[in-house]
Amino acid sequence: MRKLTPRHLRNRCDVSVLRFADTSELTDPPGPIGQHRAVDAVDFAANIKSDGYNVYVMGQVGTGRSAVSRELLEKRTIREPVPDDWCYVYNFASPRLPKAISLPAGEASKWQADMEKVIVELGSQILSAFESEEYIDKRDDIVRSFREERNRELQEFEREVEAAGLTLGRSPAGLIIAPASDGEVMDPQQYRELPEEQREELERKRQELQNKLAEIMRRGQREERQTRQLVQELDREVARNVIEPLLEDIRKRHRDHPLVVEHLEAIQEDLLDNIGVARQAAEDGDEHTRAMGPSGPTGGVMPLMDRYRVNVLISKGEARGAPVVFESNPTIEALTGEVEYQTQMGALVTDFTMIKAGALHKANGGYLVLEAHQLLMRPFAWEALKRALKNRQVRIESLRDQYRFVSTVSLEPEPVPLNVRVVLIGSPLLYYLLYEYDEDFRKLFKVKADFDNQIARTAATSRQFAALIGQICRKEELPHFSAEAVARVIEHASRLTGDRGKLSLNISAVSNTVREAAYWASRRKRKLVSADDVQHALDQHTWRSSRIEERIVEMIKDGTIMVDVDGEIVGQINGIAVLQLGDYSLGKPSRITCLTYLGRSGVVNIDREVKLTGRIHDKGLLTIAGFLSNRYGQERPLSVSATISFEQAYEGIDGDSASSTELYALLSSLADVPIKQGIAVTGSVNQKGEIQAIGGVNDKIEGYFAVCKAIGLTGEQGVMIPETNMRHLMLNDEVVEAVESGQFHVWAVKTIDEGIELLTGVKAGKRGKTGRYPKNSINALAETRLEQMADKMRDFAKPERNENKGQSSAG
């Protein structure tokens, strides 16, 4: 057993090892502190080119896993090539399947601008071409030739009809041949009065001429079609003379890109096929005219000129190096892109110009950073990401398509080839769950970057921490820290880890302390942050969070919660639990009592019986039973029943940090020796009676000290902890000063025997050569009590055996 001195209770930072007066003298740290393993993993994943080497960055929140990963990637991507642009264009063969075309960085926007100019110039040039005298003359010549020939033939036919005594008339049904009288159509009555032979002759001639008229009309229709074809050929020739020069410059600029040249050819052919619509648009003065426009790919009417536009999906014209994209809302649409819709005549329609890029498109050729938790929360997003990585292509998907929200025809854009490294950031728990239950995850995320949450506290790492504080001050324009202030922050970083020999790598928490200390220094009109400012910031944080702790201390002080902090009582002891309230934890003393009596129930925990305890606490109870049987049950069975209870505990209890405390109460009850109530106990015990380390040792000591201070310090109070927890002590100054003045104490023990001696003032005792414990030792008193219980149980059992034997003989 060791009584600890102030030097054991807090590992103070020696200012002399920092080697500076204030942080303004320091340069920024060369990289993230203490994260070499994680940095190497990210670098490995970025460098290896094989498939499946995406990286899962795991670590506790606040360790800088997101910021560091992005910073590492952004630094290296400047040296990497800029990826291609991607755009979508109209697919003239299959309008529902827009074509994806890649171009060197910056070229897609130039092509888009070129096509916009072409669309604008087409209107005026087409209008000029088709209003030119040359075109009008050629068109009129073709039409005039047809009309003259047709009129000549009809005139000759009309004379032939008149010579036959008939006339050529017009009706709603077309041209008709009828008997004539004085150049007019003969009256029906007059026709009936003609001799039958004359009527038959007229009818024969009329029929012959009607057949000839039909042939003339058929020949006229053929000639009219030929004429229209000649006009169309003229129109195409005129249009070609307009279109080819406009597109030729673009062809030359992109002659090294066959898909662009091929698409320009398709545009030219489509324009020539729809030159009538283009002329109408030019005449209306609106290149977006829908008059006679071709049907869109999903219904409705698509403006003709919109078919020739270029939808730039991704443009890298301003980029430097490969992209690093962080998507904070990774829905399926945000990842893979989407096809938007608009309402037209009450229906939802779309076209290739409404295709929007997703994060995978934006990160193509670079890195995509995602929060694992956010990704898994979004329906279908995780599966869509895996599909893209496995197939090495981005296929546009949406929640609308998955759930079939809209019953309408949609586009199916051509997938874009994918070359991306995904950096997934999440907790260790999520990593191990995915690794265990998702086979695809193991194949796609072969690299694990594990961010540490602590680093060894040495002179070198302390100076690195100082450099980090200086970096924060410069970056956020805060007042710089004195060496003493830095030393206080370093001590706080050790306290955060719960280990005097470590420093916390929870950069977020350390940064918050720096900001708050700088605030209080500014409030006090100080140019440098002092150690007093840091301490004040920590005190204020405690003050803002300690309302519940103060109420608990108040209830213990007024007796509502029953805790004795002086005197001696048999079978009663003070344990300490840790309550975690968000970012604030506190130690709460609890009275533990134990009663022992004759029986064979063994050790019974009342809280366990009513299901208030967790599995780890139940394990501790069974460990106590194992210890008891091993120490006192070698010669005879134990004939004892014991009930242990956390008094006034109405919430759940878990953990085995009170198992030694429960055992002390049990030994006190068995030996009938009182325990000093001023000493609170924490520590786990194993079956051999060795005291094991526990968590939250600083909170427990400070929590019990606060209660003792509120009720009144006697100089006899203190906390007994496992010796293996000594390295974790980073107590606040108030407790250290109380120990230094002798008002409070902290003891460290290795075994149950050491602890029971301190608690009772009675020797535990060791078995001698006779196999017995020294007289009046704790172990001797406990063993004697157990022997007496065993004898009584045996005496109780004799009459019962005799009675059973008599009944057997009578039978």
Secondary structure by P-SEA (a helix, b strand, c coil): ccccccccccccccccccccccccccccccccccaaaaaaaaaaaacccccccbbbbbbccccaaaaaaaaaaaaaaccccbbbbbbcccccccccbbbbbbcccaaaaaaaaaaaaaaaaaaaaaaaaaacaaaaaaaaaaaaaaaaaaaaaaaaaaaaaaaaccccccccccbbbbbbcccccccaaaaaaccaaaaaaaaaaaaaaaaaaaaaaaaaaaaaaaaaaaaaaaaaaaaaaaccccaaaaaaaacccaaaaaaaaaaaaaaaaaaaaaaaaaaacccccccccccccccccccccccccccccccccccccbbbbbbcccccccccbbbbbbbcccbbbbcccccccccccccccbbbbbcaaaaaaccaaaaaaaaaaaaccccccccccccccccbbbbbccccbbbbbbbbbbcaaaaaaaaaccaaaaacccccccccccccccaaaaaaaaaaaaaaaaaaccccccaaaaaaaaaaaaaaaccccbbbcaaaaaaaaaaaaaaaaaaaccccccaaaaaaaaaaaaaaccaaaaaaaaaaaacccccccccccccbbbbbbbbbcccbbbbbbbbbbbbbccccccccccccccccccaaaaaaaaaaaaaaaaaccccccccbbbbbbccccccccccccaaaaaaaaaaaaaacccccccbbbbbcccccbbbbbbcaaaaaaaaaaaaaaaacccccbbbbbbccccccccccaaaaaaaaacccbbbbbccaaaaaaaaccccccccccccccccccaaaaaaaaaaaaaaaaaaaaaaaaaaaaaaaaac
